[in-house]
Amino acid sequence: MSYCRCFETIERPMFHIIETTPEPSKVADVRKPSGTRIIMNVARSFNNWRKFRQTITELGRMSARELQDLGIDRVDIRSVARASVAR
C-alpha cells in the first residue's frame, strides 16, 4: 500500500528560540527617559504647536479666492495645519 510522504513528521526543529536578556543600561533607557530626552520631547511638541498655529493664522488671513486657488476650503484649514505638522 502506498501513502503520501507529505504528512510525515519532521524530527528536527524548524526554528530555534534564542533567549537573551538585554544589557541593564539599555533597559533603563527604555523604561525611564532621561532629562535630555524629556526636554527634547517638550521642545518638539512646542515647535509643532507653533507651526500648527502659524499655518492656521496664515491660511485664515487669506481670502476665499486665494484659498480656492490653493484648492483649500475654509473648513479644511485645521486639517491642512495638522497635516503640515505631521510632515
trRosetta pair geometry for C-beta under 8 A, 3 or more apart (Angstrom, degrees):
i j d omega theta_ij theta_ji phi_ij phi_ji
3 7 7.8 -77 156 46 106 116
4 7 5.7 74 93 1 100 100
5 8 5.4 -23 -170 -6 64 120
10 14 7.1 81 87 -64 140 90
13 16 6.4 98 107 -76 136 63
22 26 4.8 -99 164 79 119 123
22 27 5.4 142 90 -55 117 89
23 26 4.8 86 63 7 86 104
23 27 7.3 -155 92 -8 45 86
24 27 5.6 -55 -150 34 38 113
24 28 6.5 39 155 -21 68 103
25 28 5.8 -53 -153 33 34 113
25 29 6.8 36 150 -22 64 103
26 29 5.6 -48 -151 31 38 114
26 30 6.7 34 154 -17 66 104
27 30 6.0 -58 -152 36 33 108
27 31 6.2 15 160 -7 68 115
28 31 6.3 -66 -139 45 27 101
28 32 6.0 -36 -175 40 67 104
29 32 7.7 -82 -123 60 12 63
29 34 7.4 -24 -128 -31 72 101
33 37 4.2 -122 -174 91 102 129
33 38 5.4 127 115 -56 122 82
33 41 7.6 0 173 -11 160 138
34 37 4.7 96 54 6 76 104
34 38 7.2 -139 96 -5 40 87
35 38 5.7 -54 -149 34 33 112
35 39 6.4 31 154 -17 66 106
36 39 5.8 -57 -149 38 31 110
36 40 6.3 31 153 -19 66 107
37 40 5.7 -53 -146 36 31 112
37 41 6.4 33 154 -20 64 105
38 41 5.8 -55 -151 35 31 112
38 42 6.5 29 152 -17 65 105
39 42 5.7 -54 -148 37 32 111
39 43 6.2 32 153 -18 66 107
40 43 5.6 -54 -144 39 31 111
40 44 6.2 33 155 -20 65 106
41 44 5.7 -52 -144 37 29 111
41 45 6.3 30 156 -18 63 107
42 45 5.8 -55 -148 37 29 111
42 46 6.3 30 154 -19 64 107
43 46 5.7 -55 -147 37 30 112
43 47 6.3 29 155 -17 65 107
44 47 5.8 -56 -146 39 30 109
44 48 6.3 32 154 -19 64 106
45 48 5.7 -54 -148 36 30 112
45 49 6.4 32 153 -20 64 105
46 49 5.7 -53 -149 35 31 112
46 50 6.4 33 152 -19 65 104
47 50 5.6 -50 -146 35 34 113
47 51 6.3 34 154 -19 65 104
48 51 5.8 -53 -147 37 31 111
48 52 6.3 36 152 -22 64 107
48 85 4.7 78 -164 -157 91 115
49 52 5.5 -54 -149 35 31 116
49 53 6.3 27 155 -15 66 107
50 53 5.9 -56 -145 40 30 108
50 54 6.1 31 156 -21 66 109
51 54 5.7 -54 -143 37 29 112
51 55 6.4 31 157 -20 63 106
51 84 6.3 -146 149 121 107 106
51 85 5.4 143 91 -96 116 81
52 55 6.0 -59 -152 34 25 110
52 56 6.6 22 153 -15 62 108
52 81 5.0 86 -155 159 66 108
52 82 6.8 33 -126 -86 109 46
52 84 7.2 160 -97 74 53 102
52 85 4.9 -6 -69 -56 93 132
53 56 5.7 -56 -148 38 32 111
53 57 6.2 33 154 -21 66 107
53 81 7.9 83 -54 -167 16 138
54 57 5.7 -55 -147 36 30 112
54 58 6.2 25 158 -16 65 108
55 58 6.0 -56 -144 39 28 107
55 59 6.2 17 162 -8 65 112
55 77 7.9 168 133 180 87 81
55 80 6.8 -150 158 114 125 89
55 81 4.0 159 95 -118 123 86
55 84 4.9 155 -88 50 159 156
55 85 7.8 -125 8 -41 144 83
56 59 6.2 -63 -142 45 25 102
56 60 5.8 28 159 -24 63 116
56 77 5.9 94 -130 149 69 111
56 78 6.7 25 -104 -95 112 59
56 81 4.7 -1 -57 -81 81 156
57 60 5.7 -60 -143 37 24 113
57 61 6.6 24 158 -22 61 106
58 61 6.0 -57 -154 30 29 110
58 62 7.3 35 149 -29 60 100
59 62 5.7 -45 -159 16 41 116
59 67 6.9 79 -169 -102 88 105
59 72 6.8 -67 -153 119 126 155
59 77 4.6 171 110 -136 134 106
59 80 6.6 116 -79 83 167 136
59 81 7.1 -130 19 -60 137 98
60 77 6.2 79 -67 -164 74 161
62 66 4.0 -119 -174 87 108 129
62 67 5.2 132 108 -52 124 83
62 70 7.8 11 153 3 166 133
63 66 4.8 98 52 6 76 100
63 67 7.1 -142 94 -1 41 87
64 67 5.8 -56 -148 40 32 111
64 68 6.1 37 152 -24 66 107
64 74 6.7 -47 -108 -48 83 115
65 68 5.6 -53 -146 35 30 114
65 69 6.6 35 152 -23 62 102
66 69 5.6 -49 -152 30 33 114
66 70 6.8 25 151 -11 63 105
67 70 5.7 -61 -154 41 36 107
67 72 4.7 -90 -171 79 87 91
67 73 6.9 92 143 -124 124 14
67 74 6.2 72 123 -68 172 66
67 77 7.9 -58 -128 -75 133 97
68 71 7.4 43 -175 -77 34 25
68 72 7.7 -113 -75 55 23 53
72 76 5.2 -138 -163 80 79 120
72 77 6.8 85 163 -80 125 61
72 80 5.8 -4 -128 -56 132 153
73 76 4.7 91 58 1 79 107
74 77 6.1 -16 -169 -26 44 111
76 79 5.2 -61 -163 47 67 110
76 80 5.6 71 139 -27 87 103
77 80 5.8 -58 -148 38 30 112
77 81 6.3 30 154 -20 65 107
78 81 5.6 -54 -147 37 32 112
78 82 6.4 35 152 -21 65 103
79 82 5.5 -47 -146 34 35 114
79 83 6.4 37 153 -19 64 104
80 83 5.7 -55 -149 37 31 112
80 84 6.5 36 150 -24 64 103
81 84 5.6 -50 -150 30 33 114
81 85 6.9 32 152 -17 63 102
82 85 5.9 -57 -157 34 34 109
82 86 6.5 34 149 -23 67 108
83 86 5.5 -53 -146 33 37 115
83 87 7.1 49 155 -34 63 93
84 87 6.2 -41 -161 11 34 114
